[in-house]
Amino acid sequence: MKSLPTINGLSYASFSNENDNDYQSSNGFSSYVSSLRSIGSQKVMHLMEKFFSDGEPMTLLVYIIILPWVDVVARDCVPLLLPFITASSIAKMVYMAEWIHWFR
């Protein structure tokens, strides 16, 4: 996707654990996940504070099941949405992304 869709009042934010694509050279996957949880928790809290100080406090935080610690970090600050994603829905998203890519 070349650019994110724009909807009035909708903002996108992401974070990095500052060790992207390098979990194999560290102490393995469990170390990578631990680092992601530790640094990611700080980054999510920082993002919530930034939106609040910019006068645009979060009204909903959407996260995925592989980041369960987001609930612990944000549950007292903002409503949370954990979408239920099945393997078939992921396959459909990949199929649609490829279809869009090839038929542009």
Order of alpha helices (4+ residues) and beta strands (2+ residues): alpha-beta-alpha-beta-alpha
